[in-house]
Amino acid sequence: MRASDAERERIAEILRDAVAEGRLEMEEFEQRLDTTYKARTRGELEPIVRDLPVVGAAVAPVAAGQSGTGSMARWSDRIGKPATSGGAFAFWGGFHRKGNWTIGRLFTAFAMWGGGEIDLREANFEDREVVIRCFAIMGAMQVTVPPDLNVEVRGIGIMGGFGESSKDEGIPAPDSPRVRITGFALMGGVGVERKRSKAEKLRLREAERSRGRLEKGDGNR
């Protein structure tokens, strides 16, 4: 039977989980992902994840509304939505963009004697290519991104800081949006941090518990 786009995306999701959990090396992950998107039938998809968990769920038809929202959704479901915000401004105050919102393909943020928060962990994206321009003058901005998002930081700090850090390690997904963060911080700071959302951390904990139960069951046989 011919494979659908949804079924190929489900296989890709299983592969991303597998490489994040250390079940696949990056080279093997890329080879399997390439094979996934070239597959034409369900029969070609099944062997790709036969040695990985939840294989049976991989090629099952995806029901409407099953993909979830925010970090629980596939990247393909988070791209191409109408923008809800194209910028933010703070003067002697603050702003925040977080939760389930949609960032425009060009987003400009300015903070002077104030601060701001831009959280992309649960966000959707107007386009696959997004540029975020951050300007902080005697103020501060924090940009939080999921570990599997493709992010490039090119900002400049003048008597201040403009940098990137990682609280949660991860591998950028090939099908995620590409986000370029530029701008400058003058006597202030702009920080970009890779950090999983609470929903994503819960999902990973549940996956680890399930794997532990499976391994325990195999050991008792």
C-alpha positions as CSV (number, residue, x, y, z in Angstrom):
1,M,0.0,0.0,0.0
2,R,1.3,3.5,-0.8
3,A,2.7,5.4,2.2
4,S,1.2,8.8,3.1
5,D,3.1,12.0,4.1
6,A,1.7,11.6,7.6
7,E,3.1,8.0,7.9
8,R,6.6,9.2,6.7
9,E,6.5,12.0,9.3
10,R,5.7,9.5,12.0
11,I,8.7,7.4,11.0
12,A,10.9,10.6,11.1
13,E,9.6,11.4,14.5
14,I,10.6,7.9,15.8
15,L,14.0,8.3,14.3
16,R,14.5,11.8,16.0
17,D,13.5,10.2,19.4
18,A,15.9,7.4,18.8
19,V,18.9,9.6,18.1
20,A,18.0,11.8,21.1
21,E,18.0,8.8,23.3
22,G,21.3,7.5,22.0
23,R,19.8,4.5,20.1
24,L,21.1,5.8,16.7
25,E,24.4,7.5,15.7
26,M,24.0,10.7,13.7
27,E,25.3,9.1,10.5
28,E,22.8,6.2,10.7
29,F,20.0,8.6,11.7
30,E,20.6,10.7,8.5
31,Q,20.7,7.6,6.3
32,R,17.5,6.3,7.7
33,L,15.8,9.7,7.5
34,D,16.8,10.0,3.8
35,T,15.4,6.5,3.2
36,T,12.2,7.5,5.0
37,Y,11.4,10.5,2.8
38,K,12.2,8.5,-0.4
39,A,9.9,5.6,0.6
40,R,6.8,5.1,-1.5
41,T,5.1,2.2,0.3
42,R,4.3,1.1,3.8
43,G,6.4,-2.0,3.2
44,E,9.5,0.2,2.6
45,L,8.8,2.2,5.8
46,E,8.4,-0.8,8.2
47,P,12.1,-2.0,8.1
48,I,13.4,1.5,8.9
49,V,12.3,1.4,12.5
50,R,11.9,-2.4,13.0
51,D,14.6,-2.4,15.7
52,L,13.3,0.7,17.5
53,P,10.5,1.1,20.1
54,V,6.8,1.6,19.1
55,V,7.3,0.2,15.6
56,G,3.6,-0.7,15.4
57,A,2.6,2.9,15.9
58,A,4.9,4.1,13.2
59,V,2.9,3.2,10.1
60,A,-0.6,3.4,11.6
61,P,-2.7,6.1,10.0
62,V,-2.5,9.4,11.9
63,A,-5.9,10.5,13.1
64,A,-7.0,14.1,12.7
65,G,-5.9,16.3,15.6
66,Q,-3.5,13.6,16.9
67,S,-0.3,15.7,16.2
68,G,-0.8,17.9,19.3
69,T,0.4,21.5,19.7
70,G,3.6,23.3,20.6
71,S,6.5,21.0,21.4
72,M,4.3,18.0,21.2
73,A,3.6,18.6,17.5
74,R,5.8,17.5,14.6
75,W,7.9,20.3,13.0
76,S,5.9,20.1,9.8
77,D,2.7,20.9,11.8
78,R,4.3,24.0,13.3
79,I,5.4,25.7,10.1
80,G,3.3,27.9,7.8
81,K,0.8,29.4,10.2
82,P,-0.3,33.0,10.1
83,A,1.9,35.2,12.3
84,T,0.4,36.4,15.6
85,S,3.4,38.7,16.4
86,G,6.1,40.4,14.3
87,G,7.8,42.3,17.1
88,A,8.0,43.5,20.7
89,F,9.0,46.7,22.5
90,A,9.9,47.6,26.1
91,F,10.8,50.9,27.6
92,W,11.1,51.1,31.3
93,G,9.1,47.9,31.4
94,G,9.0,44.4,29.9
95,F,7.5,42.2,27.3
96,H,7.1,38.5,26.8
97,R,6.1,36.2,23.9
98,K,5.7,32.6,25.0
99,G,3.3,29.7,25.0
100,N,1.3,28.8,21.9
101,W,2.0,31.7,19.6
102,T,3.2,32.1,16.0
103,I,6.3,34.1,15.3
104,G,6.5,36.1,12.0
105,R,9.3,35.4,9.4
106,L,10.9,38.7,10.6
107,F,10.6,39.5,14.3
108,T,12.1,42.7,15.8
109,A,12.5,43.1,19.5
110,F,13.7,46.3,21.3
111,A,14.3,46.9,25.0
112,M,15.7,50.0,26.6
113,W,15.9,50.2,30.4
114,G,13.7,47.2,30.4
115,G,13.6,43.5,29.5
116,G,12.0,40.9,27.4
117,E,11.4,37.2,27.0
118,I,11.0,35.4,23.6
119,D,10.2,31.7,24.1
120,L,10.0,29.5,21.0
121,R,9.6,26.1,22.7
122,E,5.8,26.0,22.2
123,A,5.7,28.4,19.3
124,N,4.6,28.0,15.7
125,F,6.4,29.6,12.8
126,E,5.1,31.6,9.9
127,D,7.9,30.4,7.6
128,R,10.7,27.8,7.5
129,E,13.2,30.7,7.6
130,V,12.9,33.1,10.5
131,V,15.0,36.1,11.5
132,I,14.9,37.6,15.0
133,R,16.5,41.0,15.5
134,C,17.2,41.8,19.1
135,F,18.3,45.3,20.3
136,A,18.9,45.8,24.0
137,I,20.2,49.2,25.3
138,M,20.9,49.1,29.0
139,G,18.3,46.3,29.1
140,A,18.2,42.6,28.8
141,M,16.5,40.0,26.6
142,Q,16.2,36.2,26.9
143,V,15.5,34.0,23.9
144,T,14.7,30.4,24.8
145,V,14.7,27.7,22.1
146,P,14.2,23.9,22.0
147,P,17.4,21.8,21.7
148,D,16.3,20.4,18.3
149,L,15.7,23.8,16.6
150,N,18.2,25.0,14.0
151,V,19.5,28.3,15.5
152,E,22.3,30.6,14.4
153,V,23.4,33.5,16.7
154,R,25.2,36.5,15.1
155,G,24.6,39.3,17.6
156,I,27.2,41.8,18.9
157,G,27.8,42.9,22.5
158,I,29.1,46.4,23.1
159,M,30.0,46.8,26.8
160,G,27.5,44.0,27.2
161,G,26.9,40.4,26.1
162,F,25.2,38.7,23.2
163,G,25.7,34.9,23.5
164,E,24.3,31.4,23.4
165,S,24.2,28.6,26.1
166,S,22.7,25.2,26.4
167,K,20.9,23.9,29.5
168,D,19.7,20.8,27.6
169,E,21.9,19.2,24.9
170,G,20.2,18.2,21.7
171,I,20.7,17.7,18.0
172,P,19.0,20.1,15.6
173,A,16.4,18.4,13.5
174,P,16.8,18.6,9.7
175,D,13.2,19.4,9.2
176,S,12.9,22.2,11.8
177,P,12.8,25.9,10.9
178,R,16.0,27.8,10.6
179,V,16.2,30.7,13.0
180,R,18.8,33.4,12.7
181,I,19.2,35.7,15.8
182,T,21.0,39.0,15.1
183,G,21.2,42.5,16.6
184,F,23.3,44.1,19.4
185,A,23.4,44.7,23.1
186,L,24.7,48.1,24.3
187,M,25.5,48.1,28.0
188,G,23.0,45.3,28.3
189,G,22.6,41.7,27.3
190,V,20.9,39.2,25.0
191,G,21.0,35.6,25.9
192,V,20.0,32.6,23.8
193,E,19.4,29.4,25.7
194,R,18.6,25.9,24.5
195,K,16.1,24.3,27.0
196,R,13.4,21.7,26.8
197,S,9.8,22.6,27.7
198,K,8.1,21.0,30.7
199,A,5.9,19.0,28.2
200,E,8.9,17.7,26.4
201,K,10.7,16.8,29.6
202,L,7.6,14.9,30.7
203,R,7.4,13.0,27.4
204,L,11.1,12.0,27.6
205,R,10.6,10.8,31.2
206,E,7.7,8.7,30.2
207,A,9.7,7.2,27.3
208,E,12.5,6.4,29.7
209,R,10.1,4.7,32.1
210,S,8.5,2.7,29.3
211,R,12.0,1.5,28.1
212,G,12.8,0.6,31.7
213,R,9.7,-1.5,32.1
214,L,10.4,-3.2,28.8
215,E,13.9,-4.0,29.8
216,K,12.8,-5.3,33.2
217,G,10.2,-7.5,31.5
218,D,12.8,-9.0,29.1
219,G,15.1,-9.7,32.1
220,N,12.4,-11.7,33.9
221,R,11.8,-14.0,31.0
